[in-house]
Amino acid sequence: MKLTSLAAALAALLVIACLVAGLHFYTESKLDRHFGKLALANFKSTRLGLVADERVLRRDDYLPVYGSCELVYPQRNRIDHFFASRPTGFCVAPIGDRGITSLLIAERFAALGERLRGKRLVVILTPEWFFRPAANTPTYEGNFSVEHALAALTSPSLDPAIKRRLASRMADYPETLRRNAFLGQLVAALAEQTPSRRAVLPLINGAAAGYLEIQRLLDPVFTYAGFRREASKLRINSPAEQPMEIDWDGVFARGAKEFQKLSGNNAYGFRATLWKKVQDHPRTYFYKTNDPAFLQRLSATKEWEDYDLMLAILAQYGARPLVISVPVNARYLESLGVSAAAWGRYYGEVHKIGSRYRMPVVDFKKFENDPEFFGFADPNPKGWITINRVVDAFYHGHLGRIRKML
């Protein structure tokens, strides 16, 4: 009887394993078939969700661009829309959402690991990330991936020192660590490094790695299910391929006309819809501060550690990134009581950390007083078009030539 029960249990497990494997290979083939739309979808996955990243990184004709809310606010000049028809031979795959900051991107890069080796990619920084003492906890929690964190912390290739730094930062958000039985223990073992913690680390690491293998097997299944469910809402801009030489002067002229409709000519370049909110609730947006308070927040934020950590991971894996920082909105900061000398510290530190890892940084400081370039949370048409021109030069190996124009 016992042998019969054991045989039945093993048979059931075999059937389940075959079903899971069949689903895995079926959804893999479906994702390959719909790869063009998947790469442009930028939809939020609740699981490991690295299927799109991995496929994009295998392709030389796709350029992944990592950022935050600027990659979801609708605009025809947005970088993924602009290059969707491959005018100069490549597509942009946008990867970002509202509330994403350097730490979340660093976790994603650490989860991708060796897949980043030798790959071109772009990271867009938002100065406002660095103007507050800490990342907003609800937005961090809303974008946090248990699977990314586990993949990073169990990675056999990630430098142990970087892994400990990453674990220490994750420990600053304890609520996210309670989502998984292994994650909290793993972070504690790596961050604290006490003898008792070190003793149990191999056991926790092995259990977490086993859990991740199951997630990797199911990742295409959940990704394809989410893609099918969300595809109708995503309004994926996937036009036919149309190689052409871009008339940049003409594009900028059209962008200037679009800006007039977008902003209604307010002095700060804010979108008209946001400008109405500002007028209804002026104290929410136009609070008073000063240089000492601003500099205290700028120096106290852990965003600098996270930015450094992100570049350290890219450097370890030999990635070839371009770091883009949108400029500060100088008119807006001046209205709050902040001086150019104070906000200039931001540019200096961004370049200092980029230089530490020998990675190119473009900051567009020249445009900080230009409302046509940047509004409140994302670039305006002129801003996107200028960024697009720089990214196009980066992809084709002409970054040095275009930087002389900025």
C-alpha positions in Angstrom: 0.0 0.0 0.0 2.8 2.4 0.9 4.7 1.6 -2.3 1.5 2.2 -4.3 0.9 5.6 -2.6 4.5 6.6 -3.2 4.3 5.6 -6.9 1.1 7.6 -7.2 2.7 10.6 -5.6 5.7 10.4 -7.9 3.5 10.0 -10.9 1.5 13.1 -9.9 4.7 15.0 -9.4 5.9 13.9 -12.8 2.6 15.0 -14.5 2.8 18.4 -12.7 6.5 18.8 -13.8 5.6 18.0 -17.4 2.7 20.4 -17.4 4.9 23.2 -15.9 7.7 22.4 -18.5 5.1 22.4 -21.3 3.7 25.8 -20.2 7.2 27.2 -19.9 8.2 26.3 -23.4 4.8 27.2 -24.9 4.9 30.7 -23.3 8.6 31.1 -24.2 7.6 30.6 -27.9 4.7 33.0 -27.6 6.9 35.7 -26.1 9.4 35.2 -28.9 6.6 35.6 -31.4 5.4 38.9 -29.7 8.9 40.1 -28.8 8.6 43.5 -30.6 5.5 44.5 -28.6 6.9 42.9 -25.4 10.0 45.0 -25.6 8.0 48.2 -26.0 5.3 47.3 -23.4 7.1 48.4 -20.2 4.4 46.7 -18.2 4.8 46.0 -14.5 5.4 42.4 -13.6 4.6 41.0 -10.1 7.1 38.2 -10.4 10.7 38.0 -11.4 9.8 39.8 -14.6 13.2 39.8 -16.3 12.0 38.0 -19.4 11.8 41.2 -21.4 15.1 42.5 -20.1 16.9 39.3 -21.0 15.5 39.2 -24.5 16.3 42.8 -25.1 19.9 42.4 -23.9 20.4 39.5 -26.4 19.6 41.9 -29.3 22.1 44.5 -30.7 19.2 46.3 -32.4 17.5 47.1 -29.1 18.7 49.6 -26.5 17.2 49.3 -23.0 16.5 52.6 -21.3 16.0 52.5 -17.5 14.3 55.4 -15.7 11.1 56.3 -13.8 8.0 58.3 -14.4 9.3 60.0 -17.6 9.0 56.6 -19.3 5.3 56.4 -18.6 4.0 59.9 -19.1 2.4 60.0 -22.6 4.2 62.1 -25.1 4.9 61.5 -28.8 8.6 62.5 -28.5 9.2 60.1 -25.6 12.3 58.1 -26.4 10.6 54.7 -27.0 7.9 56.3 -29.3 10.6 58.3 -31.2 12.6 55.2 -32.1 9.8 52.7 -32.4 10.0 52.7 -36.2 13.8 52.2 -36.1 14.6 55.4 -38.1 18.3 54.9 -37.5 18.4 51.2 -37.1 17.5 50.5 -33.5 14.5 50.4 -31.1 14.4 51.6 -27.5 13.0 49.3 -24.8 11.7 51.4 -21.9 12.0 49.9 -18.4 10.7 52.1 -15.6 7.7 53.3 -13.7 6.6 56.0 -11.3 8.6 56.0 -8.0 11.5 54.0 -9.4 14.9 55.3 -8.0 18.5 54.2 -8.1 18.2 51.4 -5.5 15.4 49.6 -7.4 17.4 49.9 -10.6 20.5 48.6 -8.8 18.5 45.6 -7.6 17.3 44.9 -11.1 20.8 45.1 -12.5 22.2 42.8 -9.8 19.4 40.3 -10.7 20.4 40.4 -14.4 24.1 39.9 -13.5 26.2 38.5 -16.3 23.5 39.2 -18.9 24.7 42.8 -18.7 28.2 42.0 -19.8 29.3 44.2 -22.7 25.8 45.5 -23.2 24.9 49.1 -24.1 22.1 50.7 -22.0 20.9 54.1 -20.8 20.0 55.2 -17.3 17.9 58.4 -16.9 18.4 60.1 -13.5 15.9 62.6 -12.1 17.4 65.3 -9.9 14.4 65.3 -7.5 15.5 61.8 -6.4 18.5 63.4 -4.7 16.6 66.4 -3.2 15.0 64.4 -0.4 16.6 62.5 2.5 15.2 59.1 1.6 13.1 57.4 -1.1 9.4 57.6 -0.5 8.6 54.3 1.4 5.2 53.6 -0.3 6.6 54.1 -3.8 9.7 51.9 -3.0 7.4 49.2 -1.6 5.1 49.5 -4.5 7.9 48.9 -7.0 9.9 46.4 -5.0 10.4 42.9 -6.4 11.1 40.1 -3.9 12.5 38.0 -6.8 14.9 40.7 -8.0 16.2 41.1 -4.4 16.6 37.3 -4.0 18.3 37.0 -7.4 20.7 39.8 -6.5 21.6 38.5 -3.0 22.0 34.8 -4.1 24.0 35.7 -7.2 27.2 33.6 -7.2 28.9 36.2 -9.4 28.1 39.4 -7.6 31.0 40.9 -5.6 30.5 40.1 -1.9 31.2 43.7 -0.8 28.6 45.0 -3.3 26.1 42.3 -2.1 26.6 43.4 1.5 26.0 47.1 0.5 22.9 46.1 -1.3 21.6 44.1 1.7 22.3 47.0 4.0 20.2 49.3 1.9 17.3 46.8 1.6 17.3 46.6 5.4 16.2 50.2 5.5 12.8 49.1 4.2 11.8 46.3 6.6 8.2 45.9 5.4 9.4 44.6 2.0 11.5 42.0 3.7 8.5 40.4 5.4 7.0 39.4 2.0 9.2 36.3 1.7 10.3 33.7 4.3 13.9 33.7 3.0 14.5 37.4 2.2 14.5 38.9 5.7 16.9 36.2 6.9 19.1 36.6 3.9 19.4 40.4 4.3 20.1 40.1 8.0 22.8 37.4 7.4 24.5 39.6 4.8 24.1 42.9 6.4 25.0 42.0 10.0 27.8 39.4 9.3 27.7 38.0 12.9 29.1 34.5 13.4 25.7 33.0 13.9 24.3 34.8 10.8 27.3 33.6 8.7 26.7 30.1 9.9 23.2 29.9 8.6 23.9 31.9 5.4 24.6 28.8 3.2 21.4 27.2 4.2 19.3 30.3 3.6 21.1 31.0 0.4 20.4 27.4 -0.9 16.7 27.6 0.0 16.3 31.0 -1.6 18.1 29.8 -4.7 15.8 26.8 -5.0 12.7 29.1 -4.7 14.2 31.3 -7.4 14.7 28.4 -9.8 11.0 27.7 -9.6 10.3 31.4 -10.2 12.6 31.4 -13.3 10.7 28.4 -14.7 7.4 30.1 -14.2 8.6 33.6 -15.2 7.6 33.3 -18.9 4.2 31.9 -17.9 3.4 34.9 -15.6 5.0 37.4 -18.0 2.9 36.1 -21.0 -0.3 36.0 -18.9 0.3 39.6 -17.8 1.2 40.7 -21.3 -2.0 39.2 -22.7 -4.0 40.8 -19.9 -2.5 44.2 -20.2 -1.8 44.5 -23.9 -5.1 46.2 -24.7 -4.5 48.9 -22.1 -0.9 49.6 -22.9 -1.4 51.3 -26.3 1.9 49.9 -27.5 3.3 52.1 -30.2 4.7 49.5 -32.7 4.8 51.0 -36.2 6.3 49.5 -39.2 10.0 49.8 -39.7 10.9 53.1 -41.5 14.6 53.8 -41.9 15.3 57.4 -42.6 17.7 60.2 -42.0 16.3 62.3 -39.1 15.7 66.0 -39.9 16.5 67.2 -36.5 15.8 70.9 -37.3 12.3 69.9 -38.4 11.7 67.7 -35.4 12.7 70.5 -33.0 10.4 73.0 -34.9 7.5 70.6 -34.5 8.4 70.1 -30.8 8.2 73.8 -30.2 4.7 73.9 -31.5 3.7 70.9 -29.3 5.2 72.7 -26.3 2.8 75.6 -26.7 -0.2 73.2 -26.5 1.3 71.2 -23.7 2.2 74.0 -21.3 0.0 76.9 -22.0 3.1 79.1 -21.8 3.5 79.1 -18.0 7.0 80.3 -16.9 8.1 77.0 -15.5 7.3 74.7 -18.4 4.8 72.7 -16.3 2.1 70.7 -18.2 -1.1 72.7 -18.4 -2.9 70.0 -16.3 -0.3 70.2 -13.6 -0.2 74.0 -13.7 -3.9 74.0 -12.9 -3.2 71.9 -9.8 -0.4 74.3 -8.8 -2.8 77.2 -9.0 -5.4 75.4 -7.0 -2.8 74.2 -4.3 0.2 76.6 -4.6 1.6 75.8 -1.1 2.0 72.2 -2.0 4.3 73.0 -4.9 5.7 76.4 -4.1 6.9 75.9 -0.5 9.7 78.1 0.8 13.2 76.8 1.6 16.8 78.1 1.4 20.3 77.0 0.6 21.2 75.5 4.0 18.0 73.4 4.1 18.4 72.3 0.5 22.1 71.4 0.9 21.3 69.5 4.1 18.8 67.3 2.2 21.2 66.9 -0.7 24.0 65.7 1.5 21.8 63.6 3.8 20.1 61.5 1.1 21.1 57.9 0.6 20.4 58.3 -3.1 24.1 59.0 -3.7 25.0 55.6 -2.1 22.3 54.0 -4.3 23.6 55.7 -7.5 27.1 54.6 -6.7 25.9 51.1 -6.0 24.1 51.0 -9.3 27.2 52.0 -11.2 29.4 49.6 -9.2 27.2 46.7 -10.3 27.3 47.8 -14.0 31.1 48.2 -13.7 31.5 44.7 -12.2 29.6 43.2 -15.1 31.4 45.2 -17.8 28.2 47.0 -19.0 28.5 50.0 -21.3 26.0 52.5 -19.9 25.2 56.1 -20.7 24.0 58.0 -17.7 21.6 60.8 -18.5 20.5 63.4 -15.9 17.7 65.7 -16.9 18.6 69.2 -15.7 17.1 70.9 -12.7 14.3 73.3 -13.3 16.3 76.4 -12.3 13.3 78.8 -12.4 11.3 76.6 -10.1 14.2 76.1 -7.6 14.9 79.9 -7.6 11.2 80.5 -6.8 11.6 78.2 -3.7 14.6 80.2 -2.5 17.5 77.9 -3.7 20.5 79.4 -5.5 22.5 78.2 -8.5 25.5 77.6 -6.3 23.5 75.2 -4.2 21.8 73.1 -6.9 25.1 73.1 -8.8 26.4 70.6 -6.1 24.1 68.1 -7.7 25.7 68.2 -11.1 29.2 68.0 -9.5 28.4 64.9 -7.5 26.7 63.1 -10.4 29.8 63.6 -12.5 32.1 62.7 -9.7 30.5 59.3 -9.1 30.3 58.7 -12.9 34.0 59.4 -13.3 34.8 57.0 -10.4 33.5 54.2 -12.7 34.6 55.7 -16.0 31.1 56.0 -17.2 29.9 58.9 -19.5 27.4 61.3 -17.9 25.4 63.9 -19.8 23.6 66.4 -17.6 22.0 69.0 -20.0 22.9 71.7 -17.5 22.9 74.2 -20.4 19.1 73.9 -20.5 18.3 74.3 -16.8 16.7 77.7 -17.4 14.8 76.6 -20.5 11.2 75.8 -19.7 10.9 74.1 -23.1 13.3 71.4 -22.1 12.0 70.3 -18.7 8.9 70.8 -16.7 8.1 69.3 -13.3 8.4 65.6 -13.5 9.4 64.7 -17.1 11.1 66.3 -20.2 9.1 68.6 -22.5 9.2 68.0 -26.3 12.5 69.9 -26.7 14.0 67.9 -23.8 13.0 64.6 -25.2 14.2 65.4 -28.7 17.6 66.6 -27.3 17.9 63.4 -25.2 16.9 61.3 -28.3 19.6 63.0 -30.3 22.3 62.2 -27.7 21.1 58.6 -27.3 21.1 58.1 -31.1 24.7 59.3 -31.1 25.6 57.0 -28.2 24.1 54.0 -29.9 26.1 54.7 -33.1 29.3 55.5 -31.3 29.3 59.3 -31.9 28.7 60.5 -28.3 31.8 62.6 -28.2 30.8 64.5 -31.3 27.3 65.3 -30.1 28.5 66.3 -26.6 30.4 69.2 -28.1 27.1 70.7 -29.2 25.6 70.7 -25.7 
